[in-house]
Amino acid sequence: MKNIHVIQRVLMILAILILITLPLAAQNQVRILQSNAAGDRVHIIDPATNKVVGQILGIEAGHGITASPDGTRIYVSSEGDDTLDVADVATLKVIKKIPLSGHPNNIAIAPDGRRVYVGIRQKVADVIDTASLTKIKSIRTEGPVHNLYVTPDGKNVVAGDASKNGYVSVLDTEKDAPAWAVKLGDDIRPMAISKNPDGSSRSIFVQIGNLNGFVVVDFKTRKEVARIELPKLPPGRVPIMTGSSESHGIAVTADQKTLLVNSRLNNALYSYSLPDLKLAGTAYLSGKGAAWITLTPDGKRAYVADPVGNMTIVVDVPTMKEVAKIPVGQVPKRNHTMVIAGRASNN
């Protein structure tokens, strides 16, 4: 009888804990962050409604964008001020502008949230300590950095050269030093990184200036292993001759089964199966030039920035159909998916 009372008490405590934690869990929501290169604000999109639910003001010519893993901060590189701007998610206000060593472009955050890495045109990657919100180091790279990413395991930073040499520089995050580089011979555009089942880096998918497609770099051998050209347009479709590169947006789904690649030239989003890289689907878009891509955590929706049409286009990945167009700011560029605790709206 005594044991029954003990079990009942334990079950009651568990039920109370569940009731307490459910509201907290319900507050965690996915948001799409969209920077705008010709404005001073970041748009925050709710993927449940595909509506803009908030804005962060005062970020001049925002370019790269990321967020802390705990969902409390948003980081944006400001090309206008040469700073890394830090915004508080609870208030959607800029709380710090961190001076950088030069002109910034893309940024990325370590999986543990302790460091933000900023690509700098003056041939370095700046390292920002997120506890003190200060620049603590600059790591030399092979060329002027335009695109920059952190590998899924957090062990490396992958930096893309904005010159015709086309170096991909891989940096060691433990040593804060260069590790290796591969020369692709054309300016490096957006990249995506796939991982092995053990979490280690597998492939770097690299878009370059004059290829309507992407290059595949094997992380283990440190060599280029393939160049894949995107499909030609079918009869009746006209290419869009805008932008600085023909293919400018790429992403890997979290389950590592799909690679999404866009084409500015074709104004289309393509789906490739992984790891075999077989074409699996095509979505022709209604905008004026597909660019940067971010995905929902489940990989079912792709958000594609259209810097000519000043909007973000939403594609349903399983069906490869465009499902929404969201007006944002002037010349939307980088975008990012984050999970935030509590409020991310100032409407």
Secondary structure, 3 states (H helix, E strand, C coil): CHHHHHHHHHHHHHHHHHHHHHHHHHHEEEEEEEEECCCCEEEEEECCCCEEEEEEECCCCEEEEEECCCCCEEEEEECCCCEEEEEECCCCEEEEEEECCCCEEEEEECCCCCEEEEEECCCEEEEEECCCCEEEEEEECCCCEEEEEECCCCCEEEEEECCCCCEEEEEECCCCEEEEEEECCCCEEEEEEEECCCCCEEEEEEEECCCCEEEEEECCCCEEEEEEECCCCCCCCCCCCCCCCCCCCEEECCCCCEEEEEECCCCEEEEEECCCCEEEEEEECCCCCCCCEEECCCCCEEEEEECCCCEEEEEECCCCEEEEEEECCCCEEEEEEEEEECCCCCC
